[in-house]
Amino acid sequence: MAEKEFLNPPGLMPTRGWTHVVAARGEKVITISGQISTDAEGKMVCRGDLRAQTERVYENLRIALAAAGATFEDVVKITTFVVNFKHEDLAAVREVRGRYVPARNPPASTLVGVTALALEGLLIEIEATAIV
């Protein structure tokens, strides 16, 4: 089992659903490529709907983690890319994320607004690192 230390040091702002620092030691590091809202056949789903695309992306992450013998409990870092990010987009992303990411000891996390992703119509892409 991986040893993880979730740190929110004094002097840094309070967190909401993420952790400033995650120190981990384990037997296996799992790096998951950015997942997008595609189905098992590679077809884009939920075009134009950020919340629905986010749900599909987190489900794809769950599948990828399971393939490597991990769960969201093992995730130590998530990076989220949102096309044309606006502050009001945050609520939808957080709501879906909250159903997958543990509330206690959430991973370190970064959200980046971008102008485009690899395929036209994609609104979100998420990559993750887990340690087991």
TORSEMI-915536 format. One record per residue: x, y, z of N, C-alpha, C in turn; residue in three letters. Coordinates in Angstrom, 3 decimals, m for minus. Layout:
N
      n_c1      n_c2      n_c3     ca_c1     ca_c2     ca_c3      c_c1      c_c2      c_c3   aa
         X         Y         Z         X         Y         Z         X         Y         Z  ALA
...
! end
This chain:
132
      n_c1      n_c2      n_c3     ca_c1     ca_c2     ca_c3      c_c1      c_c2      c_c3   aa
     0.841    m1.184     0.000     0.000     0.000     0.000     0.885     1.246     0.000  MET
     0.485     2.209    m0.781     1.257     3.449    m0.857     1.089     4.266     0.422  ALA
     2.183     4.896     0.810     2.133     5.850     1.918     1.929     7.226     1.301  GLU
     0.908     7.933     1.778     0.627     9.269     1.260     0.503    10.241     2.413  LYS
     1.058    11.419     2.214     0.965    12.480     3.199     0.341    13.689     2.507  GLU
    m0.831    14.118     2.975    m1.559    15.236     2.400    m1.296    16.462     3.261  PHE
    m0.680    17.486     2.663    m0.208    18.642     3.421    m0.819    19.943     2.911  LEU
    m1.369    20.693     3.828    m1.825    22.055     3.558    m1.105    22.951     4.561  ASN
     0.135    23.336     4.232     0.977    24.038     5.196     0.455    25.421     5.575  PRO
     0.720    25.822     6.820     0.409    27.192     7.232     1.120    28.163     6.294  PRO
     0.462    29.261     6.000     1.050    30.250     5.108     0.529    30.135     3.689  GLY
    m0.166    29.027     3.368    m0.802    28.883     2.059    m2.310    29.000     2.235  LEU
    m2.995    29.438     1.198    m4.442    29.672     1.275    m5.204    28.397     1.617  MET
    m6.397    28.535     2.195    m7.235    27.369     2.460    m7.622    26.691     1.141  PRO
    m7.863    25.391     1.184    m8.221    24.650    m0.028    m9.694    24.274    m0.008  THR
   m10.202    23.992    m1.189   m11.586    23.540    m1.336   m11.599    22.417    m2.356  ARG
   m11.521    21.182    m1.874   m11.572    20.036    m2.768   m10.248    19.652    m3.395  GLY
    m9.155    20.190    m2.887    m7.823    19.838    m3.383    m6.826    20.035    m2.254  TRP
    m5.614    19.518    m2.449    m4.559    19.594    m1.450    m3.356    20.292    m2.064  THR
    m2.692    21.158    m1.282    m1.511    21.858    m1.799    m0.371    20.895    m2.144  HIS
    m0.075    19.970    m1.252     1.090    19.091    m1.423     0.691    17.666    m1.079  VAL
     1.046    16.731    m1.954     0.877    15.317    m1.638     2.243    14.671    m1.805  VAL
     2.770    14.152    m0.702     4.022    13.401    m0.740     3.641    11.928    m0.690  ALA
     4.200    11.129    m1.585     3.792     9.725    m1.652     4.976     8.816    m1.908  ALA
     4.834     7.624    m1.385     5.816     6.566    m1.619     5.010     5.294    m1.842  ARG
     5.319     4.584    m2.890     4.592     3.360    m3.186     5.402     2.464    m4.100  GLY
     4.780     1.391    m4.493     5.460     0.429    m5.349     5.299     0.733    m6.832  GLU
     4.212     1.415    m7.179     3.943     1.646    m8.594     3.394     3.057    m8.793  LYS
     3.965     3.789    m9.747     3.463     5.096   m10.145     2.680     4.899   m11.437  VAL
     1.464     5.432   m11.462     0.581     5.301   m12.617     0.362     6.694   m13.188  ILE
     0.688     6.877   m14.454     0.492     8.147   m15.130    m0.546     7.941   m16.219  THR
    m1.638     8.689   m16.141    m2.727     8.527   m17.098    m2.754     9.728   m18.032  ILE
    m2.700     9.445   m19.318    m2.794    10.495   m20.331    m4.096    11.250   m20.175  SER
    m4.106    12.468   m20.694    m5.327    13.262   m20.646    m6.501    12.498   m21.232  GLY
    m7.554    12.384   m20.457    m8.759    11.697   m20.899    m9.766    12.730   m21.390  GLN
   m10.487    12.356   m22.440   m11.456    13.239   m23.062   m12.809    12.535   m23.104  ILE
   m13.827    13.243   m23.565   m15.177    12.677   m23.543   m15.448    11.847   m24.802  SER
   m14.786    10.694   m24.854   m15.029     9.753   m25.933   m15.493     8.436   m25.339  THR
   m16.259     7.688   m26.148   m16.714     6.377   m25.695   m15.680     5.314   m26.078  ASP
   m16.002     4.053   m25.839   m15.067     2.947   m26.088   m14.704     2.810   m27.564  ALA
   m15.532     3.351   m28.454   m15.237     3.292   m29.892   m14.481     4.531   m30.363  GLU
   m14.217     5.460   m29.465   m13.495     6.671   m29.824   m14.379     7.792   m30.329  GLY
   m15.698     7.629   m30.194   m16.623     8.677   m30.643   m16.808     9.702   m29.532  LYS
   m16.747    10.974   m29.916   m16.967    12.042   m28.940   m18.417    12.002   m28.473  MET
   m18.604    12.164   m27.171   m19.951    12.206   m26.604   m20.156    13.543   m25.908  VAL
   m21.387    13.942   m25.810   m21.769    15.127   m25.034   m21.238    16.432   m25.624  CYS
   m21.183    16.540   m26.920   m20.692    17.758   m27.574   m21.448    18.980   m27.055  ARG
   m20.700    20.007   m26.632   m21.287    21.261   m26.206   m21.763    21.306   m24.763  GLY
   m21.612    20.220   m24.015   m22.122    20.152   m22.639   m20.954    19.876   m21.683  ASP
   m20.453    20.931   m21.015   m19.279    20.786   m20.154   m19.517    19.788   m19.024  LEU
   m20.652    19.861   m18.354   m20.930    18.944   m17.239   m20.942    17.491   m17.733  ARG
   m21.641    17.227   m18.818   m21.725    15.863   m19.341   m20.356    15.381   m19.833  ALA
   m19.586    16.252   m20.470   m18.243    15.852   m20.892   m17.384    15.546   m19.674  GLN
   m17.516    16.336   m18.622   m16.742    16.105   m17.407   m17.088    14.747   m16.801  THR
   m18.362    14.405   m16.790   m18.781    13.093   m16.280   m18.138    11.968   m17.081  GLU
   m18.136    12.089   m18.403   m17.539    11.037   m19.241   m16.038    10.956   m19.010  ARG
   m15.384    12.107   m18.872   m13.942    12.116   m18.625   m13.612    11.417   m17.309  VAL
   m14.359    11.720   m16.247   m14.093    11.057   m14.965   m14.388     9.572   m15.031  TYR
   m15.372     9.173   m15.804   m15.634     7.741   m15.971   m14.477     7.086   m16.730  GLU
   m13.945     7.771   m17.742   m12.785     7.239   m18.467   m11.567     7.135   m17.546  ASN
   m11.380     8.123   m16.673   m10.291     8.047   m15.694   m10.482     6.853   m14.758  LEU
   m11.724     6.617   m14.310   m12.008     5.477   m13.432   m11.630     4.168   m14.118  ARG
   m11.973     4.044   m15.395   m11.646     2.838   m16.167   m10.131     2.682   m16.284  ILE
    m9.432     3.775   m16.586    m7.971     3.733   m16.729    m7.305     3.360   m15.406  ALA
    m7.766     3.960   m14.306    m7.204     3.632   m12.993    m7.414     2.157   m12.672  LEU
    m8.624     1.656   m12.907    m8.930     0.252   m12.611    m8.040    m0.687   m13.416  ALA
    m7.752    m0.328   m14.659    m6.895    m1.168   m15.499    m5.502    m1.323   m14.906  ALA
    m5.071    m0.320   m14.141    m3.741    m0.349   m13.519    m3.804    m0.798   m12.062  ALA
    m4.997    m1.222   m11.604    m5.132    m1.687   m10.227    m5.249    m0.563    m9.218  GLY
    m5.814     0.564    m9.630    m5.914     1.733    m8.749    m7.347     2.258    m8.724  ALA
    m7.593     3.176    m7.781    m8.870     3.885    m7.681    m8.563     5.365    m7.494  THR
    m9.596     6.164    m7.394    m9.393     7.593    m7.144    m8.743     7.844    m5.784  PHE
    m8.845     6.908    m4.871    m8.162     7.026    m3.570    m6.641     7.052    m3.746  GLU
    m6.147     6.496    m4.848    m4.707     6.417    m5.106    m4.173     7.616    m5.886  ASP
    m5.050     8.451    m6.392    m4.639     9.602    m7.207    m3.994    10.662    m6.322  VAL
    m2.812    11.119    m6.742    m2.088    12.148    m5.991    m2.044    13.486    m6.725  VAL
    m2.341    13.495    m8.038    m2.299    14.744    m8.813    m3.254    14.656    m9.987  LYS
    m4.037    15.707   m10.170    m4.939    15.832   m11.317    m4.675    17.187   m11.963  ILE
    m4.605    17.186   m13.293    m4.534    18.443   m14.039    m5.729    18.476   m14.987  THR
    m6.489    19.556   m14.917    m7.703    19.716   m15.712    m7.513    20.869   m16.677  THR
    m7.855    20.624   m17.937    m7.781    21.651   m18.976    m9.200    21.918   m19.464  PHE
    m9.633    23.179   m19.426   m10.983    23.547   m19.860   m10.873    24.591   m20.961  VAL
   m11.553    24.335   m22.071   m11.538    25.253   m23.208   m12.329    26.511   m22.865  VAL
   m11.715    27.659   m23.144   m12.342    28.970   m22.916   m12.929    29.073   m21.512  ASN
   m12.149    28.679   m20.534   m12.612    28.638   m19.142   m13.150    29.980   m18.680  PHE
   m14.307    29.902   m18.032   m14.921    31.056   m17.365   m15.196    30.637   m15.933  LYS
   m15.142    31.566   m15.008   m15.313    31.229   m13.594   m16.604    30.447   m13.342  HIS
   m17.670    30.762   m14.063   m18.932    30.052   m13.847   m18.867    28.576   m14.265  GLU
   m17.852    28.177   m15.037   m17.668    26.767   m15.403   m17.239    25.916   m14.209  ASP
   m16.646    26.553   m13.231   m16.072    25.837   m12.092   m17.101    25.011   m11.334  LEU
   m18.310    25.510   m11.183   m19.336    24.787   m10.424   m19.626    23.421   m11.035  ALA
   m19.780    23.345   m12.342   m20.074    22.064   m13.002   m18.910    21.092   m12.851  ALA
   m17.699    21.593   m13.047   m16.517    20.730   m12.936   m16.375    20.220   m11.505  VAL
   m16.530    21.092   m10.531   m16.402    20.688    m9.124   m17.478    19.693    m8.711  ARG
   m18.708    19.903    m9.193   m19.804    19.015    m8.824   m19.514    17.581    m9.278  GLU
   m19.102    17.428   m10.512   m18.790    16.090   m11.029   m17.561    15.532   m10.335  VAL
   m16.525    16.334   m10.221   m15.278    15.907    m9.572   m15.541    15.380    m8.161  ARG
   m16.461    16.047    m7.446   m16.780    15.663    m6.082   m17.389    14.281    m5.957  GLY
   m17.953    13.762    m7.040   m18.517    12.409    m7.021   m17.451    11.337    m7.210  ARG
   m16.275    11.711    m7.664   m15.211    10.748    m7.929   m14.027    10.883    m6.978  TYR
   m13.626    12.104    m6.707   m12.435    12.365    m5.904   m12.817    12.350    m4.419  VAL
   m12.033    11.665    m3.586   m12.384    11.616    m2.159   m12.355    12.999    m1.516  PRO
   m13.363    13.285    m0.685   m13.418    14.576     0.011   m12.312    14.669     1.051  ALA
   m12.002    13.544     1.676   m10.914    13.513     2.657    m9.632    13.212     1.890  ARG
    m8.650    14.032     2.032    m7.369    13.883     1.335    m7.508    13.879    m0.189  ASN
    m8.074    14.944    m0.763    m8.138    15.031    m2.226    m6.738    15.245    m2.802  PRO
    m6.555    14.922    m4.081    m5.230    15.058    m4.688    m4.825    16.517    m4.886  PRO
    m3.534    16.720    m5.110    m3.065    18.016    m5.593    m3.752    18.234    m6.940  ALA
    m4.043    19.491    m7.261    m4.884    19.727    m8.427    m4.566    21.061    m9.083  SER
    m4.618    21.069   m10.412    m4.422    22.285   m11.174    m5.492    22.355   m12.253  THR
    m6.077    23.541   m12.453    m7.024    23.767   m13.541    m6.429    24.833   m14.443  LEU
    m6.408    24.546   m15.744    m5.819    25.447   m16.719    m6.847    25.753   m17.803  VAL
    m7.077    27.024   m18.071    m7.911    27.418   m19.196    m7.078    27.397   m20.469  GLY
    m7.607    26.797   m21.520    m6.891    26.688   m22.793    m7.802    27.169   m23.922  VAL
    m7.219    27.469   m25.065    m8.023    27.922   m26.195    m8.623    26.764   m26.985  THR
    m7.961    25.608   m26.977    m8.462    24.457   m27.732    m7.811    23.191   m27.208  ALA
    m8.446    22.057   m27.534    m7.876    20.741   m27.238    m7.682    20.003   m28.558  LEU
    m7.259    18.761   m28.509    m6.860    18.020   m29.707    m7.972    17.860   m30.740  ALA
    m9.214    17.716   m30.293   m10.329    17.532   m31.212   m11.325    18.675   m31.076  LEU
   m11.817    19.152   m32.194   m12.827    20.207   m32.163   m14.066    19.688   m31.436  GLU
   m14.596    20.507   m30.538   m15.788    20.122   m29.789   m15.497    19.665   m28.377  GLY
   m14.245    19.310   m28.106   m13.899    18.944   m26.742   m13.878    20.187   m25.871  LEU
   m14.416    20.059   m24.658   m14.435    21.179   m23.730   m13.536    20.953   m22.526  LEU
   m13.167    19.686   m22.253   m12.379    19.373   m21.055   m11.499    18.157   m21.318  ILE
   m10.323    18.185   m20.697    m9.390    17.047   m20.715    m8.748    16.994   m19.328  GLU
    m8.600    15.791   m18.806    m8.025    15.633   m17.465    m6.993    14.518   m17.482  ILE
    m5.811    14.820   m16.916    m4.765    13.816   m16.733    m4.553    13.589   m15.248  GLU
    m4.047    12.413   m14.898    m3.907    12.069   m13.480    m2.661    11.242   m13.242  ALA
    m2.169    11.330   m11.997    m1.081    10.501   m11.517    m1.541     9.834   m10.229  THR
    m1.317     8.527   m10.153    m1.681     7.767    m8.957    m0.471     6.973    m8.491  ALA
    m0.450     6.653    m7.202     0.614     5.832    m6.644    m0.033     4.743    m5.792  ILE
     0.356     3.500    m6.085    m0.158     2.368    m5.293     1.009     1.580    m4.735  VAL
! end
